[in-house]
Amino acid sequence: MKPDIDNFLGPLYIDEAKAHALSRELYRTFQHLSASSLDQFLPTPISESILRPPGGSERGRSGGTNLRVGFIELLGNEKAANVNVNANANGINGVSGTNGDLKVSGFTESSPSNLRRVLEKSWPILEVLKNENADSLFKWIGKCIAEVVREGCQVFQLPRERELPMGVTFSFPMVQETLADATLMAMGKGFAITSRLDLGTHLINGYEKSKSPDLPPIKVAAILNDAVATLVSFIYQSKEDSTHKAAMGLICGTGSNATIPLKRSTLHKDKQPGKVKVLDEDSNDDIKIAVNTEWSINGTAPALRKFDLISSWDSRLDSEGEAPGFQPLEYMTAGRYLGELGRLMLLDYLEHHLSIPSDILPSQLLTRFGLTTTFLSHFRPPNTAALLEKLEVEIPQSTGKKPFQWTEDIAGVLYKISKAIEVRAAGIVAAAIIGLLMCAGDIPIREALKDKTNPRVIETERRPKVDLIVGYTGGCIVHFQDYLADCQSFLDAIIRAEFGDDAPVRVVLSPCHDGGITGAGVLCGASQAKSKDVDVEDF
């Protein structure tokens, strides 16, 4: 009898009801982590007024590094098509960012961009660099900065004696006392660096060791996590009004993370930044500040376990990783791990459901990360014969031992495994988005809307429905099976389950690719506008 693949995939099952219940549980979890955890919900020194300056009028030219180094030109409300890049633009600043394909990041993809990127170069961070110590890694980064700064000096005629401000995006957890300093926490993602180190100092030292005497010095003007940068960039490029709000930034690529503005009072006092950057006219009330949630770290594990979403395959993937127990949500939703999860599941199915001995299987299938996320992303019908052909090309049958052979049934099973992994990931991310928007107060809590003596929703003070726009970036959510479409479907279903057909909000995913490099440039420009640093004690 043919093994029941649906029963096999049962541990990954998630439906709209479970996703809705999970969103409520994650709301409570996020509230707790914000108030209690020192490793998650890390505040930045960036107030919401800096994120949403009046008129989006920052102007200037910017450059810097992470995986990418380049200059960007901030055009304010002008259209990029009407401005030429030249040496006479106002201001020179530095910016860094992450990888991704450029797209206009407004609420409609036809909107004109109010920034442009120039002199940009990109380098992969090789595994050998990940395994080096901090000095070696940052010396390499400094060399990349110097290469682009040299080109910028030639093209823009930058004065060699004038200090060049730089904005920095780094895609790892960090603690910040001010906008211009950051202490890196454990890095993850295969990096060997685990000690807490001063990011700004290491970047400047790496640049100084690599640059020639004729290049200008640099100073770090703004540091931000890539999820924070995505939110900064998204807000800058969005056309907000009373019914459209750029509410949060979402990373779903190699890793998974989110950033959202939260009230300062909701955060543990021991992780408060020393100073917060605000506009000159800001009051010192309980302002909102941008918070890097690091939601993939282990504080979210109890909520996932409560709904039996952590399977034995997830536990094995976790135990065999670089830091067991560190990032459970990331193992289940992000691109670095989904291919490996699929490999473990397929291996289990072949060995324990089809009784195929492991010693005759292709060696690639027995090797950690032998099945890639990229391959599973595009492993889908039109038919099982086509799937079989793709599987044979990726992992040749000849690399196994007789009598092993791939079949259309096995290829079909692998597709169903891939799809189940994707649907669960989409449901979890959608639930986390809703929970986080509830935590920020952007989505009202349903109990607060009800008359306690009457279960119907109170009808007074009806307002127009607000679109809460989530700016997303990352190859995984874009390319892995139907991740993006399924995540949006779960978002719609959760809101419908929470409010019925007359919901006060709609949550919409909108692209914000290259938010890292553009966000750091925007923030670097904003930090030098009419703003001030306010001591936390003054609030």
C-alpha positions, -999 to 999 in steps of 0.1 A, spaced: 0 0 0 13 35 -9 24 53 23 1 82 33 21 113 25 -6 135 41 -1 117 75 36 120 71 34 157 66 9 161 95 35 176 120 39 206 96 2 212 93 -11 247 98 -45 262 88 -62 295 92 -76 288 127 -42 277 140 -25 307 124 -51 330 141 -46 314 175 -8 316 170 -10 354 162 -27 360 196 -1 339 214 27 357 196 12 390 206 14 381 242 49 366 237 61 398 220 47 419 248 67 398 273 99 399 253 97 436 248 93 441 286 116 414 298 141 400 273 176 415 269 183 396 237 152 404 217 132 435 210 164 456 209 156 494 208 175 517 185 181 553 192 157 563 163 124 580 172 94 577 150 97 613 141 131 606 125 115 577 107 86 598 94 100 634 89 76 659 76 74 659 38 101 633 32 125 661 24 160 647 32 184 654 4 221 645 -1 244 619 -14 255 588 5 280 559 5 292 528 27 294 490 34 282 456 45 278 432 17 274 462 -6 292 495 -8 279 524 -27 266 560 -28 230 569 -30 214 602 -38 184 613 -16 160 634 -38 134 643 -12 100 647 -30 116 651 -64 115 624 -91 148 606 -98 142 611 -135 145 649 -131 179 649 -112 213 641 -125 240 627 -103 268 653 -100 293 667 -76 272 696 -67 244 678 -49 240 689 -13 260 669 13 281 638 12 272 609 36 280 572 38 257 542 36 258 505 37 234 477 30 223 442 21 217 423 -11 185 422 -32 171 434 -65 162 470 -68 125 478 -69 105 509 -62 93 505 -27 61 526 -25 26 513 -22 25 509 -59 53 496 -80 47 524 -106 55 551 -81 87 571 -89 116 566 -66 129 595 -45 164 581 -43 189 566 -66 219 544 -61 253 551 -78 288 537 -77 276 505 -60 297 474 -58 289 440 -42 310 413 -28 300 379 -14 312 372 22 329 339 16 328 311 41 366 315 48 359 351 59 330 340 81 355 317 99 381 344 104 386 365 135 371 400 138 402 419 127 405 398 94 368 402 86 367 439 92 400 445 73 383 429 43 353 451 48 375 482 51 392 473 18 357 472 1 349 506 16 382 521 4 377 508 -32 343 526 -35 355 557 -17 383 561 -41 359 559 -71 336 584 -53 365 608 -48 372 607 -85 336 610 -98 323 635 -72 356 654 -66 354 648 -29 380 667 -8 406 643 4 410 661 38 373 662 47 359 635 69 333 614 51 302 605 73 291 569 67 259 550 75 261 513 82 237 484 79 246 451 96 223 421 96 230 409 132 217 417 167 233 447 183 229 469 213 230 507 208 234 536 232 234 562 205 227 562 167 264 562 159 276 533 180 267 496 183 279 466 202 274 434 181 259 404 199 264 367 188 263 368 150 249 334 139 244 326 102 276 307 101 299 334 114 325 324 140 325 358 158 307 354 191 322 380 213 306 414 219 325 440 198 323 476 189 311 477 153 319 514 145 355 511 158 361 479 140 348 494 107 369 525 110 400 505 120 395 482 90 392 511 67 423 529 80 444 497 76 432 493 40 431 528 26 459 547 9 470 581 24 452 601 -4 417 589 7 396 609 32 390 596 67 355 583 75 333 586 106 303 564 114 272 587 115 245 560 118 244 523 124 213 502 120 203 465 117 191 454 82 155 450 94 156 486 108 171 498 75 143 482 56 117 500 77 136 533 73 138 529 35 102 518 32 88 548 51 110 572 32 98 559 -2 62 554 8 33 578 1 15 577 35 -19 592 42 -47 588 67 -56 554 53 -22 541 44 6 535 69 41 520 64 39 500 96 68 476 97 98 462 79 102 425 73 133 405 64 127 370 50 157 359 31 187 339 44 173 349 79 140 362 93 135 394 113 112 424 117 114 460 128 85 482 141 82 514 162 71 507 198 65 529 227 96 534 248 77 526 280 70 490 267 108 482 267 129 468 296 148 497 312 181 479 310 181 479 272 171 515 267 195 534 245 214 562 263 202 588 238 174 589 212 175 609 180 144 631 177 135 661 156 140 695 172 103 701 177 96 667 193 81 666 228 96 642 254 64 622 259 63 584 256 76 585 221 78 555 198 113 543 188 123 518 161 128 483 176 148 455 161 127 425 173 151 396 165 119 376 166 136 344 153 156 340 185 145 314 211 120 336 230 94 327 204 99 289 209 72 285 236 45 299 214 55 275 185 56 245 209 21 254 223 6 247 188 29 217 181 46 235 153 81 223 161 85 188 145 111 161 151 127 172 118 130 208 132 145 195 164 171 175 144 180 205 122 183 226 153 205 201 172 229 197 142 233 235 137 260 259 147 241 272 178 214 246 189 183 263 203 193 298 192 169 306 164 139 282 162 116 305 142 144 311 117 150 274 112 113 271 102 109 302 80 142 314 65 162 305 34 193 293 50 175 263 65 145 253 45 164 233 20 181 214 48 147 208 65 135 193 32 165 171 30 159 157 65 123 151 57 129 133 24 156 112 40 132 102 68 105 93 42 129 72 21 144 53 50 114 48 73 84 49 49 98 33 17 124 12 36 153 22 14 186 17 32 207 49 37 239 32 25 226 30 -11 213 66 -13 232 93 -31 259 108 -9 246 143 -15 214 134 1 233 123 32 253 155 35 242 185 55 228 212 32 230 187 4 196 198 -8 195 236 -13 167 260 -6 171 274 -41 164 240 -56 133 234 -35 121 270 -42 115 261 -79 107 224 -75 71 223 -86 49 208 -113 36 210 -142 38 172 -138 57 145 -119 77 136 -150 92 171 -151 98 169 -114 116 136 -118 139 151 -144 147 181 -122 155 158 -93 178 136 -114 197 166 -126 201 180 -91 211 147 -74 220 122 -101 207 87 -94 241 73 -105 257 87 -74 238 62 -53 241 24 -53 219 -1 -70 191 -9 -67 183 27 -57 164 48 -83 144 80 -83 108 76 -93 79 99 -101 63 90 -68 94 101 -49 96 133 -69 60 140 -61 66 134 -24 95 159 -25 73 185 -40 46 180 -13 73 182 13 85 215 -2 50 229 -3 42 219 32 74 236 45 65 267 26 28 268 38 39 264 74 65 291 71 40 315 55 15 308 83 40 314 110 53 346 95 18 359 89 9 352 126 41 369 137 33 400 116 -2 403 131 11 397 166 37 424 162 12 449 147 -11 442 177 19 448 201 25 482 184 -11 492 187 -17 493 150 -42 465 151 -68 470 179 -72 441 203 -107 427 197 -118 425 234 -112 463 237 -137 468 208 -165 449 224 -193 460 247 -189 437 277 -227 434 281 -232 427 244 -210 404 223 -214 425 192 -187 449 181 -194 485 191 -207 504 161 -197 539 172 -168 560 158 -165 541 126 -134 551 107 -121 544 72 -102 511 69 -65 516 73 -40 497 51 -11 487 73 17 482 48 45 458 56 77 464 36 93 431 28 126 421 14 145 388 9 147 361 -17 130 334 3 96 350 6 98 360 -30 110 328 -46 102 298 -23 72 281 -39 42 304 -32 55 319 1 45 355 -6 10 348 -19 3 323 9 16 347 35 -8 374 22 -36 348 22 -29 340 59 -28 377 68 -62 382 52 -76 351 69 -63 361 104 -78 396 101 -111 381 89 -111 357 118 -103 384 143 -128 410 131 -152 394 106 -159 411 73 -159 447 87 -123 448 99 -108 483 108 -75 474 91 -60 455 62 -24 442 63 -7 443 30 27 431 20 47 455 -3 82 451 -17 111 470 -3 142 454 -18 176 469 -11 162 485 20 196 479 37 217 501 15 190 528 10 178 528 46 213 535 59 216 564 35 182 579 45 190 576 82 225 591 77 209 621 60 181 624 86 206 622 115 223 654 102 191 673 96 175 695 123 175 669 150 189 664 185 200 636 208 178 634 239 189 615 271 165 587 280 163 601 315 146 632 300 116 613 290 
